[in-house]
Every structure is written in C-alpha cells, then in structure tokens.
Amino acid sequence: MSQMKWQKDYEVKLIYPRRTAKLLIILTVLNAFVCCISSKVGLYEHGIEWILASHVGVATLACLLVFKFESKSESMLVVPAVGINVSSVNRLGQVNTEFFPRQLVQDVVIVEAIIMQRLATYLAILYQDPTSGQKKIRPMFLKSRLKIDELKSIYQKVQKNLKFISEKKS
C-alpha cells in the first residue's frame, strides 16, 4: 500500500513500497528460459562458467528493467498562480516531470473506471494541449490504489488552491 505525505497545503507525495515478489518471479522465468536456451544451443559443453555468467547477466538486466519502470514515488505540486507540476521518480533515481500551466488546466476531477471487473478511482487533470488545442486527460496516481477518502482530500485541497486563484483574479 502506498504512503501519502502532505508537504504544506500545496504538494502531495505518494511513496510506493518495493515489489520484490514481482522481481523474483521475473528472474525465475528468465533464468529458466536461459537454461532451456543454453541446453539447446549446447552451452553446457563449454563448462559451468558460461551458465553462471548467463544467469548473472540475465538477473542484472531484469533488475535494471524492473527498477527503470517501477515508480518509487509520485508527487503533485499545485502552485496557485502558476500551475500544476507532476513528477515521478523511479527506483534508479530518474525523475520525470510534467508541468501544466494554469491557463491550460481546466479542472482536476476524480474519475471512476471499470477495469477487469473492479471499480478503479483515480485523480485526473483535464487540460488543453497547447500544440493541438484538444482537451486531454492526464491520470494521476494510477499505481497507488488510493481510497476514495484520500482522493477526496487531495481533490478538495487542489480545488481550494485553484479556486483561490480565480477569486483573486476577479
């Protein structure tokens, strides 16, 4: 289960736990695949060093791939006069950041969707794409499985900050 932290009234950060079971399953399947391939190719004739090296190589590549695509944390920073900054950090420490200017953000909503016979609720940013002019949706915190109460608290604080701006302008 993810851990939600509020930093001031403007930023929410979700920290995800490690998923080592998924990594172990991937490693087991890949190592079984390498064993099958090496027995058919005839690597067993060259000695145990090749087998050990192939297992270590496959395990290293699998770990790097899993860590690259697994999120460590996601955060959403709402700056009232400027816009919304969304960032995510993967297990390797790479940071991906998206910024939505206030003029392009139309609303932040809670969306409900039916996925594989279960109801999923998540936060989404409705914005206008500056290049094409089309309205788009950017889902937030998809991997977190936040409860509806937590989503409502995030929604209310974001709405308060966005509403505060519109009242200040008029």
N, C-alpha and C positions, 0 to 999 in steps of 0.2 A: 504494500500500500504506500502511496506517495505521501510525503510530508509537506504541508503547506506552511509557508512562513510569510508574514507581512512585514515589509520594511517600510515604515511610515504609512501614510494612507494612500500612497500613490503606486506602490510596487508590490506585486505578489510574486513569490518564487516557489516553485514546486521542485522538490528533490526526490528523485526516484531511487528505490533500493536496487542493489545489484541482483542480476538474474543469472546466477551461476548454473542453475539446472539446465537452462537453455544452452549455455556454452558447453556443458558436459555432454549433452545429447548430440550436439553438432560435432564435437570432437570424436565421439564414439562412432558415429556414422561415417565420418570422413576417414578415420583410421581403418574401419572395416573395408571401406572402398579401396583404400591404398593397399591393404593386404590382398584383396581379390585381384587387383590390377598387377601387383608385383608377383603374385604366384602365376598368373597367366603369361606375363612378359618374361619371367624367368630370372627375376632379381634374387631369388633365394640361392641361386648358384654362385652369386658373387659374394656371399657372406652376410653376416648379421649386421655389419656396419651400414649397408645400404638400406636395410629395413629400418634400423634405428634412425638414420638420417631422414628418411622419408616421413616417418611418424613425427619427428620433431618439427620438420618443415611444415607438414600439414597442420599440426597443432598451432604453430606460430601464426600461420596465415589465417586460420579460423579465428584465433583470438583477436587479431588485428581487425578482421572484418566485422566481428561481433561488436567490438568496442567502438568501431567507427560509426555504426548505425544505431547503437543503443544510447539513448539520451540519459545524461546524468542529472540535468536539471533544465527547467524552462522557467522563464520569467516574463512578466508583462509590466512595463512601466508606463503609467499614464501621466504625462506632463500636461496640465490643463491648457496652456496657451499654445503648445507646440504640437502634440500628437501622442501616438502610442508607439512605444518601442517594444518589440518582441524579440527575445533572444533565447537560444537553446545551446547547451554545452553537452558534447558527447563525452564518452569515457576517456578518449585520448586527449581531451582538453581543447578541442577545436570549438570555436564559438561561431554560431550562425546568427546574424542579426537582421531583422526586418524593421523598417520604420514606416509608419503610416501617418502622414501629415494630417493635422486637424481638419483642414479644408476638405480632404478626401474621405475622411471617416464619416459614415452616415449614422451608424449605430453599432452598439455591442449588444448581442442578444444571446439568450440561452436556446439552443436548438436540440430537439429530440429527434432521434432517428432509430429505426428498427434495423438492427444488424444481426443476422443469423439468429432469429427468433428471440432477441432480447432488446430491451429498450436502452439506448445509449443517450445520455445527455451530455452536452459539452457547450463551451462558450465559443462564440464566433464573432468575428469583426466583419461588419458589412462596410465595404469601401468601394470607391470608384477608381478603376485602373487609369492612371494618368496617360498612358500611351494609347489605349484603345477607347477609353471613355466608357467601357462597360462596367456594370456593377458586378462585384465579385465578393466571395465569402472566404475568409481565412479562418479555419477552425483552430481553436486553441486547446491546449492540454488534452490531446486525444489519448495519450497513453496513461493518463493519471486515474481515470475512473473516479472522479470526484463525486461526492454525494451532492444531491440537489441543494442541500442547505449551504454547503461550501460554495457552490456555483452562485447561489443567490447572494451570498455576502460579497463575492467578487463583483458580481453584476451591479449591486447597489452602490458599491464604492466607485466603480468606473462611471456609472451613470451620474453619481453625485459630482464627480470631477468634470465630466463633460457638460453637465447641466450648468455647473458653476461658470463655465466659460461663456455659454450662450447668454446667461443672465447678465454677465459682466459687460458683454459687447453692447447690449441694448440699453 
